[in-house]
Amino acid sequence: MPELKLKTLFSAEEIERQVVRLGQEINRDYQDREIILVGILKGSFLFIADLCRQLQGPLTIDFMRLASYGSETQSSGIIELRKDLEVSIRGKHVLVVEDIIDSGLTLQSLLHRLQERQPASLKVCALIDKRARREVSLEADYIGITMDDGFIVGYGLDYDERYRNLPGIFLAEPFE
């Protein structure tokens, strides 16, 4: 596996500011309604941990795991469900917490699966909204950072399961 050359895009402090802002928006919109946060593994684990500490109302957290990347830097387009929810979302307010929206194919597939379970509401909070490779018409309800293109790692985002532990978000390029 090649080593990557990393260039800082968003520092830990910049990410924290966005997480606080997102928490304020979600608190405003949900007020005292209970929500179920659905974290999408593995990439969202740091984001959902920081985000849930910003939320003031009652909440439950569960996780799903879908895969579409493998060890590639672009989505394969094949969406595989590897871990399903353990709680029922029927009649509940559900907020999907995603690390990144790229092509949108994975999220579109997930939202379709969740909508079939008849939640009271279904919204999406994404830390990163990367629009250059979007293949479907899809918009998150809460967006931390918008960017055009580039392969990124850090703050939960990985390349072949590495680099998730970096505190910031970095543009990753292979060494030549």
N, C-alpha and C positions, 0 to 999 in steps of 0.2 A: 504494500500500500504506500503510495507516495506521501511524503510530508507536504504540508500546505504552508504557503506564505500567507500570513495573516495581517490584515490592515484594519485598524479599529474604525468601525462605523458608528457604534453607539456605546458610550461608556456605561458602567454600572449606574452611575448617578443619573444619566439621561433616561435609562430604562426605569429606574425608580420613580422619576418624575411622571413618566407616562403611566405607570401602574397606579400611582396615587390619583392621577386625573381620571383614569378609567374607573377606579373604585368610587370616586365621587359621582361620576355619571350613573353608574349602576345603582348606587345608594339612592340617588334622586329618582330614578325611574322605577325602582322596585319598592322603595320605602319600607313598609312593614310586611310586605308579602314574602312568604318563604320561597326560596329558590333552590333548585338542584343545580349545582355546578357539575358539568360533565367535562372532565379533563381528558384530552386526547393524548395518550401515551405514545411515545415516551417524551416527546419534545416539550409538552406543556407543563411538566412537573414542577419546574422552578417558578414559572409564571403563575400557575394556579396557587402555589403556596404563598407567594407574595401578594397576589390579588385577594385571596380569601381573607387575609389579615386586614385588608382595607374595607371590607364589607361589614356593615353594621347590623343588618337584619338577620333573621333566622335562615340557616342554609344547611344543605346536605351536600356532600361531595362524593362523587363516584367517578369511575374512569372507564374509558373504552380504549381499545388499541386497534388501529387500522394500519395497514402497511400498503405503500404504493411505490416505495423508492428502492428497496434492496440496498445495494452499495453504490448505486448510481447517484449522479447529481441532478437528474431530472426524473420526474414521475414516470413510472412504467405505464400508467393508465389502468392497471389492473388493481382493484381495491379488494383487499383481503381483511376480513374481520378476525382479529386474533384474541380479543377479550371484549366481552359484552358487559352491559350494566348489571349490577347486582340489585338495584332498587327499581321499583316501578315508577315510571314517569307519567302515567295516565292521570290527567287532570291537574298536573303540577306545572309550575313555571320553570322552564329549563333554560339554562344558559350554557352553551357549549363554549369551552375555553380552549382555544387552539393557539399553538405557537406561531404558525405561519399559514397564510393562504397563498398558494402559488398558482398552479393550474386551476384549482377550484374543484377538480374531479373528486378528490377524496372527501372534501367537505360536502359537496353536493350529494354524494352517495350516503354519507352519514346522516345528513339532514332528512333525506328521503326515508331512511330506516327509522329515525326517531319520530318523524311525523306520523308514521303508521301506528305508533304506540299512543297516539292521541293525547299529547301534552296540552295543558291549558294555553301555554305560549312557548315558543321556541325561538331563541335569539342566539347570536354568535358574538363572542368577544375574541378578537385576534390581536396578539401582540404585534405581528408583522403582516402587513398586507402588501404582497409583491404582485404587481399588476402586469408586468411585461409578458408573462407566459400564461395569462388567464385564458382558459379554453371554454369556460362557461360563464353565463351572466350570473354573478353572485356577489353580494355585498354583505359585509359583516355589519352588525348593529353598533359595535364598539370596536374602534381600531386604535391601537397604540401608535404605531409607526407605519407610514406608507413609504414604499420604495419602488423603484422601477425594476431593476434586475440585478443579478449577481448572486453567487452561491455564498451563503452565510452560515457561520457556526458560532457556538457560544450560547450561554444562558438557556441551556436545554437543547439547542439545535446541534445536530451532529453531522459528521461525515463518517460513515461506516462505523457508527457507535462511539466515535472519539470526539473530543472537544466540547462535550456538553457542559463540563464543569467550569468553563471560562466565564468570568463575571460579566463581561461585556459581550457585544455582538460584533463579529469580525467578518470582513469580506475575505473569502478563502480562495486562493489561487494555487495551483500545483507549482512546485519548483520545476524549472525547465532543465 
